[in-house]
Amino acid sequence: STFKDFQNFFHHQIENDGSRRCPRPCDYRPQLQDGGARKGHCHTAKPGEECYNHVIYTQRQVAKYKDLYSGILNANSSFEDVQHFLSHENQCPEPCDLGSNKSNSSAITTCHTARPGESCFSDILFAKNTLIEQDASWFRGSGLTQNSSNDDFQAVLHNQGHVGQCPKPCDRAAESLAELNLVCETAHYGECYDSVIHAA
């Protein structure tokens, strides 16, 4: 495994205080099971590959926890739709056949603006009113301030991995800004760097 593989693994670990153990590594794409880089910029997972197992597991989770994936994936989502979703989570490469089942691929592009009573809306308020003051490093590089709109916060939370709780907002400007400001940092020193070095 590469340095960025380990850093990405630690990025998905949440500390007791809610912070991530490491920032998301920049320009990270998971390696295929055989250790080769992505070929032709796409690869549809096959049985025996780690990505294939992730897709099958996620399909089962989508069927079991419909509300968690609402607006993102559903029971009719194709294998490629789920793999595409996992490619944004840095768990799989982009599938080659995305869009071959157009009726299902639309599930991934669906947007939903969070409303009061939804977990994403609570996350937005917590981030906007508390977290941004307590731990500004969580939003470093995002361009967010306490005066940013709820949609701006939702877009950043969506891109930071709160996908299940925070779907992509319907405000295209907020979504575009969040994508431009995706926070990434490849560790060169500090606790994250030490964790990665000791893991390798």
N, C-alpha and C positions, 0 to 999 in steps of 0.2 A: 504494500500500500504506500501511497505517496504522502508527503507532508500535508498536502491539502485534504487528502482523504481523512487523515486523523483529525485535522482541524475542523472539517465539516462534521465529523462524528461528535466532537466536543461542542460544536455550535448547537447541536440538537439536544444537548443536556442543559436542563434548567436548574440553577442553584436554588437553595432554600429561600433566598431573598427575591427570587423571580428573574434574576439576571441570567444571561447565557454564559456558559463556561468559556466560550470563545466567540469572537465575531464570525460572521459568514465569510469564508475565504473568497477572494476575488477571482474571477475567471475560472471558477471550479466547474468541472464536468466529471461525473463519475466514470471510472474506468469500467470496461466490460469485464466479465468473469475471466476471460482468457488473458487479461492484463493489457490488451491492446487499446489504443485510443479509439474514439468513435470513428467509424469508417463511413465516409460519404455523408457525414453529419446526421445520420439517422441509423437506427438499428431497432427492429421490432424484436422484443424479447422472445426467447425460445425456452422450452422446458429444460431445466437443469441450470439455468442462469439465475443469479440472485435477483435481478430485476423481475424476471418472470414470477418468482415467489412473492415479491412485493406486490405485483399487480393482482395476483390471485388473492392474497391476503386483503388488499384494499377493496377488491370487489365484494368480498364477504363482509367487510366492515360497512361498506355502503349499504348493503342489503339489511344489515343488522341495525345500523344507526343512521336511518334516513335523514333525520333532522340535522345531524352533524355535518352532512355533506350537501344539504339543501342548497340549490342554486349553483352547485359545482359539479356534482356527479349524481347519477340516480341509477336505479336498478336496470335501466335500459342502456346505460353507457357501455360502449364497446370496450374490448380489451385495449385497443389503441387509445381511446379516450382516457382510460385510467392511466395508461403508461404516460400519456402526454401530461396529465396532472402530476404524476410522480416525477417527470422530468423537471418540472418547476420546483419540486422539493429536493432536487439534486439526488434522487434515489435511482433514477433510470435515465438512459439516453432518450432523445426524442424518437418516437416510433416513425417508421418509414411510411406506413399506410394510414396516417391520420387523415381523416376526412373521407375515407372510403365508405364510411357509414354516416353520411351527412346528418341524418335525423338524430343520431346520438351525439355527434361532436358538438352540437349546439349547447349541450348541457354544460360544457366547460366554459363557454364564453358568456353565460348568463350572469347578469349583475343583480345586485340587491342592495338597496340602501338601508342600513341598520335603523331599526325603530325602537322606541322605548319598550322595555320588557324583554328584548332579545339579549343574549349574552354578549354579542358583539357591541351593542350599544353601551352596555355596562363597561366593557373593556375600553371603549373609546373615551367615556367620561373619566374612568380611572386614569388612563394615559394622559388625558388633557389636563385634568385638575390635580393630579397627585404625582404620577410617575415622572412626568417631564421635569418637575421641580426636584424630586428626590434623586433621580438617576438620569441626568440629561444624556449620559453616554449611550443609553438605550436608543436614543433618537439622533445620535451624532450623524451629521451629513444629510439628514432627511429634509432639512429646511423647515421643520415644524416648530411652532411656538404655541403658547397658550391661546393665541388669537387665531390660529389656523382653524379651518372649518372641520366639522365632524367628518365630512367626506374625505378630507385630507388625511385625518388620523386613521380612518377606516382603510384607506388605500395603503398606508404604510404598514398598519397591522396585518393586512392581508399579505403583503409582500414579505413580511418578517416571519411568516410561518403560522400565523393565526388563521390559516385558510379555513379550517373547519368552523371556527367561531365567527370569522369576519370574511364574508365573501367579497368579491370585487365590487366596489361601489359603482353606481350608475353614472356618477359624475366623471366624464371622460377626462376633463382637465386635471382633476385630482389623481386619477389613475395614471395619467401620463407623467405628471410631476413625480409621483412616487416611484415610477419605473426609472425615471432619469436619476433619481437620488437614491437608488438602492444602496443601502449601506453595506460595504464590504471592507475587509481589512485583512490582509495576509499577515499573520503574526510573525514578528521579527525579534521580539523580546517580551519579557513579562511572564505572568502566570500561564497564559494560554500557550505561549511558546514553550515554556518548561513542560507543560502537560503533554504537548505534542511530541517533544523530543524524548521524554521518558516513555511514552507509549510506543514509539518506533523502536 
